[in-house]
Amino acid sequence: MTSPGIDGAPGHEAAPSPLWSAIGAQLRQPEGIRGAVIGRLMALANAGPNRRALAALGVVPEDRVLEVGFGPGGALATLAGCGVAKVCGLDPSHRMVSAARRRHRRLIESGRMELAHGALPLMPWADEAFDKILLVNVLYFLDPARGDLSILRRALRPAGRLVLYATDRVTMQRWRFAGPETHRTYTAQECVAVLARAGFEETAIRSAELRFPFGIKGFLVTAYR
Ligand SMILES: C[S@@+](CC[C@H](N)C(=O)[O-])C[C@H]1O[C@@H](n2cnc3c(N)ncnc32)[C@H](O)[C@@H]1O
């Protein structure tokens, strides 16, 4: 996961308990009252990664930006406050989408924000609709074999930028809620490889290791269409 700051017991060699699996499922798609609680924790735990990812995204006023899996909406709110040309978001969680729609009602009415309820591989916007795409702690829930990353590439204009943050597999393996039944985990090298296979400009993909409290190791990857 998801979330620097939330720690589980070491290893998931044993069969996952229903409790850990239920937490993993909520991280994958937060719903109901439990989803609201998980959303609050996510917002706290993901603040650091979001800050770093937004800095790497480097938005300018003309940008049309898509955040995939905005969840509790920390990055979405920052993007909304930056005054970029357009902010769009895609998320399958009814709870997260309705909360974000309430929070950003004015911006949505003005046409500067669009929030879609849905999950990749669904892409409600046209090819080349975006200058920049952001994903923070969402990679685990995508399926490169299904073409999810190629779909993101197609949604970028030529030379458009994708920035993603994910916690490294070495850390995720300590978190029982991040078992294989809900999370696909990656090293930075594997992430770079799946992006290259999805058609992102191979020589321009950059990854940087990030360290967070509690020994959490993650990576920030920047790729171009
Ligand atoms: C762990 S949360 C991260 C939320 C947010 N990016 C943050 O940093 O706080 C993952 C989010 O991705 C969404 N998600 C899961 N699968 C998805 C998919 N296939 N396409 C788009 N979003 C997805 C979930 O509903 C959830 O809100």
The ligand as an SDF file (V2000), in Angstrom:
LIG
                    3D

 27 29  0  0  0  0  0  0  0  0999 V2000
   -4.6250    3.5780   -1.4560 C   0  0  0  0  0  0  0  0  0  0  0  0
   -5.7680    4.6850   -2.1550 S   0  0  0  0  0  0  0  0  0  0  0  0
   -4.7360    6.0780   -2.5850 C   0  0  0  0  0  0  0  0  0  0  0  0
   -5.5270    7.3470   -2.6390 C   0  0  0  0  0  0  0  0  0  0  0  0
   -4.7690    8.6410   -2.9710 C   0  0  0  0  0  0  0  0  0  0  0  0
   -4.0550    8.5730   -4.2090 N   0  0  0  0  0  0  0  0  0  0  0  0
   -3.8590    9.0690   -1.8560 C   0  0  0  0  0  0  0  0  0  0  0  0
   -2.6770    9.2440   -2.1010 O   0  0  0  0  0  0  0  0  0  0  0  0
   -4.3490    9.2560   -0.7320 O   0  0  0  0  0  0  0  0  0  0  0  0
   -6.0650    3.9260   -3.7220 C   0  0  0  0  0  0  0  0  0  0  0  0
   -7.2090    4.5470   -4.4780 C   0  0  0  0  0  0  0  0  0  0  0  0
   -7.1960    4.0020   -5.8120 O   0  0  0  0  0  0  0  0  0  0  0  0
   -8.5130    3.7070   -6.2000 C   0  0  0  0  0  0  0  0  0  0  0  0
   -8.4400    2.6370   -7.2200 N   0  0  0  0  0  0  0  0  0  0  0  0
   -8.3440    1.3040   -7.0140 C   0  0  0  0  0  0  0  0  0  0  0  0
   -8.3220    0.6480   -8.1900 N   0  0  0  0  0  0  0  0  0  0  0  0
   -8.3880    1.5980   -9.1690 C   0  0  0  0  0  0  0  0  0  0  0  0
   -8.4210    1.5360  -10.6000 C   0  0  0  0  0  0  0  0  0  0  0  0
   -8.3630    0.3710  -11.2560 N   0  0  0  0  0  0  0  0  0  0  0  0
   -8.5160    2.6990  -11.2840 N   0  0  0  0  0  0  0  0  0  0  0  0
   -8.5780    3.8860  -10.6210 C   0  0  0  0  0  0  0  0  0  0  0  0
   -8.5410    4.0050   -9.2740 N   0  0  0  0  0  0  0  0  0  0  0  0
   -8.4590    2.8660   -8.5640 C   0  0  0  0  0  0  0  0  0  0  0  0
   -9.2160    3.3140   -4.9100 C   0  0  0  0  0  0  0  0  0  0  0  0
  -10.6110    3.4480   -4.9440 O   0  0  0  0  0  0  0  0  0  0  0  0
   -8.5690    4.2370   -3.8880 C   0  0  0  0  0  0  0  0  0  0  0  0
   -9.3040    5.4270   -3.6930 O   0  0  0  0  0  0  0  0  0  0  0  0
  1  2  1  0
  2  3  1  0
  2 10  1  0
  3  4  1  0
  4  5  1  0
  5  6  1  0
  5  7  1  0
  7  8  2  0
  7  9  1  0
 10 11  1  0
 11 12  1  0
 11 26  1  0
 12 13  1  0
 13 14  1  0
 13 24  1  0
 14 15  1  0
 14 23  1  0
 15 16  2  0
 16 17  1  0
 17 18  1  0
 17 23  2  0
 18 19  1  0
 18 20  2  0
 20 21  1  0
 21 22  2  0
 22 23  1  0
 24 25  1  0
 24 26  1  0
 26 27  1  0
M  CHG  2   2   1   9  -1
M  END
$$$$
